[in-house]
Amino acid sequence: MNGKIAFVAATEKEIEPLLNYFRKHAQQHSFQTYQMHGLQIDILFSGIGILHTSFTLMDYLSHRHPDAWIQAGIGGAFDPTLAIGDVFQIKNEILAGFGAEDPHGHIMDPFSLGWNDPDGFPYSNGLLECPYQSALPLPFATGMTTFFAHGQPESIEQLRNQPHGQLENMEGAAFFYISLIKKIPFLSIRSVSNKVETRDTSKWDFNGSITSLNASIIKLLEKSKFHPENLFITRNR
């Protein structure tokens, strides 16, 4: 056995091409576990949002101990320079919209409120930082975990006036927090499915973003020769 890793996705659809790859090439599989070239690969569907994700990950860790894991998903580009279909490795996450609201509707984060030390473990300058990078030369982006996908101009503008990230999602902060607390090597890889703007799903590209996401993950696995230690590089921050 070369090791054990897990892939974490909010929904099955987001990693369906990867699952098809495993079904075709794995030496064996049972339920949501595959064996490839001596590597055990578990598949976790966390559900959408931080509550589902937190429970799923902690429940899994109560009986399984992966050598490393990778979160894979799609997200919305809050940074308008990020192109739909592009794939990024997420270098840090923040939990947006958590704290207290001031009289002008701005959310004061827990660090400025004095609830938490911005450099108290597992935080670094108020961020949940990934200390690793992909063995593939994927560009970096910052992540922003929200409680809902923004789609109204006023709420989007309000968010721009408080701490935010480049790529919106609803699970990343939970994955980063638990990974850091439990000291599990991890990566978060996301592709851009849409722009964060007035909600219009006709402009979104789920299929294209899922295709590019999974192609990158499969390429990473093959480049690593299915050895967990080859998936990650310690990142210089």
Contacts in CASP RR format, 6 or more apart in sequence:
PFRMAT RR
TARGET T0000
AUTHOR 0000-0000-0000
METHOD contacts of the structure
MODEL  1
MNGKIAFVAATEKEIEPLLNYFRKHAQQHSFQTYQMHGLQIDILFSGIGI
LHTSFTLMDYLSHRHPDAWIQAGIGGAFDPTLAIGDVFQIKNEILAGFGA
EDPHGHIMDPFSLGWNDPDGFPYSNGLLECPYQSALPLPFATGMTTFFAH
GQPESIEQLRNQPHGQLENMEGAAFFYISLIKKIPFLSIRSVSNKVETRD
TSKWDFNGSITSLNASIIKLLEKSKFHPENLFITRNR
1 38 0 8 1.000
1 39 0 8 1.000
1 40 0 8 1.000
2 37 0 8 1.000
2 38 0 8 1.000
2 39 0 8 1.000
2 226 0 8 1.000
2 227 0 8 1.000
2 228 0 8 1.000
3 38 0 8 1.000
3 39 0 8 1.000
3 40 0 8 1.000
3 67 0 8 1.000
3 227 0 8 1.000
3 228 0 8 1.000
4 39 0 8 1.000
4 40 0 8 1.000
4 41 0 8 1.000
4 42 0 8 1.000
4 64 0 8 1.000
4 65 0 8 1.000
4 66 0 8 1.000
4 67 0 8 1.000
4 228 0 8 1.000
5 39 0 8 1.000
5 40 0 8 1.000
5 41 0 8 1.000
5 42 0 8 1.000
5 66 0 8 1.000
5 67 0 8 1.000
5 68 0 8 1.000
5 69 0 8 1.000
5 70 0 8 1.000
5 228 0 8 1.000
5 231 0 8 1.000
6 41 0 8 1.000
6 42 0 8 1.000
6 43 0 8 1.000
6 44 0 8 1.000
6 60 0 8 1.000
6 64 0 8 1.000
6 66 0 8 1.000
6 69 0 8 1.000
6 70 0 8 1.000
7 15 0 8 1.000
7 18 0 8 1.000
7 41 0 8 1.000
7 42 0 8 1.000
7 43 0 8 1.000
7 44 0 8 1.000
7 69 0 8 1.000
7 70 0 8 1.000
7 71 0 8 1.000
7 72 0 8 1.000
7 217 0 8 1.000
8 44 0 8 1.000
8 46 0 8 1.000
8 53 0 8 1.000
8 56 0 8 1.000
8 57 0 8 1.000
8 69 0 8 1.000
8 70 0 8 1.000
8 71 0 8 1.000
8 72 0 8 1.000
8 175 0 8 1.000
9 15 0 8 1.000
9 43 0 8 1.000
9 44 0 8 1.000
9 45 0 8 1.000
9 46 0 8 1.000
9 71 0 8 1.000
9 72 0 8 1.000
9 73 0 8 1.000
10 45 0 8 1.000
10 46 0 8 1.000
10 47 0 8 1.000
10 48 0 8 1.000
10 49 0 8 1.000
10 52 0 8 1.000
10 53 0 8 1.000
10 73 0 8 1.000
10 170 0 8 1.000
10 171 0 8 1.000
11 45 0 8 1.000
11 47 0 8 1.000
11 48 0 8 1.000
12 19 0 8 1.000
12 45 0 8 1.000
13 206 0 8 1.000
13 210 0 8 1.000
14 72 0 8 1.000
14 73 0 8 1.000
14 74 0 8 1.000
14 210 0 8 1.000
14 213 0 8 1.000
15 43 0 8 1.000
15 72 0 8 1.000
15 73 0 8 1.000
15 213 0 8 1.000
15 214 0 8 1.000
15 217 0 8 1.000
16 210 0 8 1.000
16 214 0 8 1.000
17 210 0 8 1.000
17 211 0 8 1.000
17 214 0 8 1.000
17 215 0 8 1.000
17 218 0 8 1.000
18 72 0 8 1.000
18 214 0 8 1.000
18 217 0 8 1.000
18 218 0 8 1.000
19 43 0 8 1.000
21 214 0 8 1.000
21 218 0 8 1.000
22 29 0 8 1.000
22 34 0 8 1.000
22 36 0 8 1.000
22 41 0 8 1.000
22 43 0 8 1.000
23 29 0 8 1.000
25 36 0 8 1.000
26 34 0 8 1.000
26 35 0 8 1.000
26 36 0 8 1.000
26 41 0 8 1.000
27 35 0 8 1.000
27 36 0 8 1.000
27 37 0 8 1.000
27 38 0 8 1.000
28 34 0 8 1.000
28 35 0 8 1.000
29 35 0 8 1.000
32 42 0 8 1.000
32 43 0 8 1.000
32 44 0 8 1.000
32 45 0 8 1.000
33 40 0 8 1.000
33 41 0 8 1.000
33 42 0 8 1.000
33 43 0 8 1.000
34 40 0 8 1.000
34 41 0 8 1.000
34 43 0 8 1.000
35 41 0 8 1.000
36 221 0 8 1.000
36 226 0 8 1.000
37 225 0 8 1.000
37 226 0 8 1.000
38 226 0 8 1.000
39 226 0 8 1.000
39 227 0 8 1.000
39 228 0 8 1.000
42 60 0 8 1.000
42 64 0 8 1.000
42 66 0 8 1.000
44 56 0 8 1.000
44 57 0 8 1.000
44 60 0 8 1.000
45 56 0 8 1.000
46 52 0 8 1.000
46 53 0 8 1.000
46 56 0 8 1.000
46 57 0 8 1.000
46 171 0 8 1.000
46 174 0 8 1.000
46 175 0 8 1.000
47 53 0 8 1.000
47 56 0 8 1.000
47 171 0 8 1.000
48 170 0 8 1.000
48 171 0 8 1.000
49 147 0 8 1.000
49 170 0 8 1.000
49 171 0 8 1.000
49 174 0 8 1.000
50 95 0 8 1.000
50 145 0 8 1.000
50 147 0 8 1.000
50 170 0 8 1.000
50 171 0 8 1.000
50 172 0 8 1.000
50 173 0 8 1.000
50 174 0 8 1.000
52 171 0 8 1.000
53 171 0 8 1.000
53 172 0 8 1.000
53 174 0 8 1.000
53 175 0 8 1.000
54 174 0 8 1.000
54 178 0 8 1.000
57 174 0 8 1.000
57 175 0 8 1.000
57 178 0 8 1.000
58 178 0 8 1.000
61 178 0 8 1.000
61 182 0 8 1.000
66 184 0 8 1.000
67 185 0 8 1.000
67 228 0 8 1.000
68 184 0 8 1.000
68 185 0 8 1.000
68 186 0 8 1.000
68 187 0 8 1.000
68 228 0 8 1.000
68 231 0 8 1.000
68 232 0 8 1.000
69 179 0 8 1.000
69 184 0 8 1.000
69 185 0 8 1.000
69 186 0 8 1.000
70 186 0 8 1.000
70 187 0 8 1.000
70 188 0 8 1.000
70 189 0 8 1.000
70 217 0 8 1.000
70 231 0 8 1.000
71 171 0 8 1.000
71 172 0 8 1.000
71 175 0 8 1.000
71 186 0 8 1.000
71 187 0 8 1.000
71 188 0 8 1.000
71 189 0 8 1.000
72 188 0 8 1.000
72 189 0 8 1.000
72 190 0 8 1.000
72 213 0 8 1.000
72 214 0 8 1.000
72 217 0 8 1.000
73 169 0 8 1.000
73 189 0 8 1.000
73 190 0 8 1.000
73 191 0 8 1.000
73 213 0 8 1.000
74 190 0 8 1.000
74 191 0 8 1.000
74 192 0 8 1.000
74 193 0 8 1.000
74 206 0 8 1.000
74 209 0 8 1.000
74 210 0 8 1.000
74 213 0 8 1.000
75 167 0 8 1.000
75 168 0 8 1.000
75 169 0 8 1.000
75 190 0 8 1.000
75 191 0 8 1.000
75 192 0 8 1.000
75 193 0 8 1.000
75 194 0 8 1.000
75 209 0 8 1.000
76 149 0 8 1.000
76 167 0 8 1.000
76 168 0 8 1.000
76 169 0 8 1.000
76 192 0 8 1.000
76 193 0 8 1.000
76 194 0 8 1.000
76 195 0 8 1.000
76 196 0 8 1.000
77 83 0 8 1.000
77 84 0 8 1.000
77 166 0 8 1.000
77 167 0 8 1.000
77 168 0 8 1.000
77 192 0 8 1.000
77 194 0 8 1.000
77 195 0 8 1.000
77 196 0 8 1.000
78 144 0 8 1.000
78 150 0 8 1.000
78 159 0 8 1.000
78 164 0 8 1.000
78 165 0 8 1.000
78 166 0 8 1.000
78 167 0 8 1.000
78 168 0 8 1.000
78 196 0 8 1.000
79 141 0 8 1.000
79 165 0 8 1.000
79 166 0 8 1.000
79 167 0 8 1.000
80 195 0 8 1.000
82 88 0 8 1.000
82 141 0 8 1.000
82 166 0 8 1.000
82 167 0 8 1.000
82 192 0 8 1.000
83 192 0 8 1.000
84 192 0 8 1.000
84 193 0 8 1.000
84 194 0 8 1.000
84 195 0 8 1.000
84 204 0 8 1.000
84 205 0 8 1.000
84 209 0 8 1.000
85 191 0 8 1.000
85 192 0 8 1.000
85 193 0 8 1.000
85 205 0 8 1.000
85 208 0 8 1.000
85 209 0 8 1.000
85 212 0 8 1.000
86 139 0 8 1.000
86 191 0 8 1.000
86 192 0 8 1.000
86 212 0 8 1.000
87 138 0 8 1.000
87 189 0 8 1.000
87 190 0 8 1.000
87 191 0 8 1.000
87 212 0 8 1.000
87 213 0 8 1.000
87 216 0 8 1.000
88 138 0 8 1.000
88 139 0 8 1.000
88 140 0 8 1.000
88 141 0 8 1.000
88 167 0 8 1.000
88 189 0 8 1.000
88 190 0 8 1.000
88 191 0 8 1.000
88 192 0 8 1.000
89 130 0 8 1.000
89 133 0 8 1.000
89 134 0 8 1.000
89 138 0 8 1.000
89 139 0 8 1.000
89 140 0 8 1.000
89 141 0 8 1.000
89 187 0 8 1.000
89 188 0 8 1.000
89 189 0 8 1.000
90 130 0 8 1.000
90 140 0 8 1.000
90 141 0 8 1.000
90 142 0 8 1.000
90 143 0 8 1.000
90 167 0 8 1.000
90 172 0 8 1.000
90 188 0 8 1.000
90 189 0 8 1.000
90 190 0 8 1.000
91 129 0 8 1.000
91 130 0 8 1.000
91 133 0 8 1.000
91 140 0 8 1.000
91 141 0 8 1.000
91 142 0 8 1.000
91 235 0 8 1.000
92 124 0 8 1.000
92 127 0 8 1.000
92 128 0 8 1.000
92 129 0 8 1.000
92 130 0 8 1.000
92 142 0 8 1.000
92 143 0 8 1.000
92 176 0 8 1.000
93 127 0 8 1.000
93 128 0 8 1.000
93 142 0 8 1.000
93 143 0 8 1.000
93 144 0 8 1.000
93 145 0 8 1.000
93 172 0 8 1.000
93 173 0 8 1.000
93 175 0 8 1.000
93 176 0 8 1.000
93 188 0 8 1.000
94 109 0 8 1.000
94 126 0 8 1.000
94 127 0 8 1.000
94 128 0 8 1.000
94 142 0 8 1.000
94 143 0 8 1.000
94 144 0 8 1.000
94 145 0 8 1.000
94 163 0 8 1.000
94 164 0 8 1.000
94 165 0 8 1.000
94 173 0 8 1.000
95 145 0 8 1.000
95 173 0 8 1.000
96 107 0 8 1.000
96 144 0 8 1.000
96 145 0 8 1.000
96 146 0 8 1.000
96 159 0 8 1.000
96 162 0 8 1.000
96 163 0 8 1.000
96 164 0 8 1.000
96 165 0 8 1.000
97 107 0 8 1.000
97 109 0 8 1.000
97 146 0 8 1.000
97 147 0 8 1.000
97 159 0 8 1.000
97 162 0 8 1.000
98 107 0 8 1.000
98 109 0 8 1.000
98 110 0 8 1.000
99 107 0 8 1.000
99 108 0 8 1.000
99 109 0 8 1.000
99 110 0 8 1.000
99 113 0 8 1.000
99 115 0 8 1.000
100 107 0 8 1.000
100 108 0 8 1.000
100 113 0 8 1.000
101 107 0 8 1.000
101 108 0 8 1.000
102 108 0 8 1.000
105 158 0 8 1.000
106 158 0 8 1.000
106 161 0 8 1.000
106 162 0 8 1.000
107 162 0 8 1.000
109 126 0 8 1.000
109 162 0 8 1.000
109 163 0 8 1.000
110 116 0 8 1.000
111 117 0 8 1.000
111 118 0 8 1.000
111 123 0 8 1.000
111 126 0 8 1.000
116 123 0 8 1.000
116 126 0 8 1.000
117 123 0 8 1.000
118 124 0 8 1.000
118 125 0 8 1.000
118 126 0 8 1.000
119 125 0 8 1.000
119 126 0 8 1.000
121 180 0 8 1.000
122 128 0 8 1.000
122 176 0 8 1.000
122 177 0 8 1.000
122 180 0 8 1.000
122 181 0 8 1.000
128 173 0 8 1.000
128 176 0 8 1.000
128 177 0 8 1.000
128 180 0 8 1.000
129 176 0 8 1.000
129 237 0 8 1.000
130 176 0 8 1.000
130 179 0 8 1.000
130 186 0 8 1.000
130 187 0 8 1.000
130 188 0 8 1.000
130 235 0 8 1.000
131 234 0 8 1.000
131 235 0 8 1.000
131 237 0 8 1.000
132 185 0 8 1.000
132 186 0 8 1.000
132 187 0 8 1.000
132 232 0 8 1.000
132 233 0 8 1.000
132 234 0 8 1.000
132 235 0 8 1.000
133 140 0 8 1.000
133 187 0 8 1.000
133 232 0 8 1.000
133 233 0 8 1.000
133 234 0 8 1.000
133 235 0 8 1.000
134 187 0 8 1.000
134 189 0 8 1.000
134 220 0 8 1.000
134 231 0 8 1.000
134 232 0 8 1.000
134 233 0 8 1.000
135 220 0 8 1.000
135 223 0 8 1.000
135 224 0 8 1.000
135 230 0 8 1.000
135 231 0 8 1.000
135 232 0 8 1.000
135 233 0 8 1.000
136 216 0 8 1.000
136 219 0 8 1.000
136 220 0 8 1.000
136 223 0 8 1.000
138 189 0 8 1.000
138 216 0 8 1.000
141 166 0 8 1.000
141 167 0 8 1.000
141 190 0 8 1.000
142 165 0 8 1.000
142 166 0 8 1.000
142 167 0 8 1.000
143 165 0 8 1.000
143 166 0 8 1.000
143 167 0 8 1.000
143 168 0 8 1.000
143 169 0 8 1.000
143 172 0 8 1.000
143 190 0 8 1.000
144 164 0 8 1.000
144 165 0 8 1.000
144 166 0 8 1.000
144 167 0 8 1.000
144 168 0 8 1.000
144 169 0 8 1.000
145 169 0 8 1.000
145 170 0 8 1.000
145 171 0 8 1.000
145 172 0 8 1.000
145 173 0 8 1.000
145 174 0 8 1.000
146 168 0 8 1.000
146 169 0 8 1.000
146 170 0 8 1.000
147 170 0 8 1.000
148 170 0 8 1.000
149 168 0 8 1.000
149 170 0 8 1.000
149 196 0 8 1.000
149 199 0 8 1.000
150 156 0 8 1.000
150 159 0 8 1.000
150 168 0 8 1.000
150 196 0 8 1.000
151 196 0 8 1.000
151 197 0 8 1.000
151 198 0 8 1.000
151 199 0 8 1.000
152 198 0 8 1.000
152 199 0 8 1.000
153 197 0 8 1.000
153 198 0 8 1.000
156 196 0 8 1.000
156 197 0 8 1.000
167 190 0 8 1.000
167 192 0 8 1.000
168 196 0 8 1.000
169 190 0 8 1.000
172 188 0 8 1.000
175 186 0 8 1.000
175 188 0 8 1.000
176 186 0 8 1.000
176 188 0 8 1.000
178 184 0 8 1.000
179 185 0 8 1.000
179 186 0 8 1.000
185 228 0 8 1.000
185 232 0 8 1.000
187 231 0 8 1.000
187 232 0 8 1.000
189 213 0 8 1.000
189 216 0 8 1.000
189 217 0 8 1.000
189 220 0 8 1.000
190 213 0 8 1.000
191 208 0 8 1.000
191 209 0 8 1.000
191 210 0 8 1.000
191 212 0 8 1.000
191 213 0 8 1.000
191 216 0 8 1.000
192 209 0 8 1.000
193 204 0 8 1.000
193 205 0 8 1.000
193 206 0 8 1.000
193 209 0 8 1.000
193 210 0 8 1.000
194 201 0 8 1.000
194 203 0 8 1.000
194 204 0 8 1.000
194 205 0 8 1.000
195 203 0 8 1.000
220 231 0 8 1.000
221 231 0 8 1.000
223 230 0 8 1.000
224 230 0 8 1.000
224 231 0 8 1.000
END
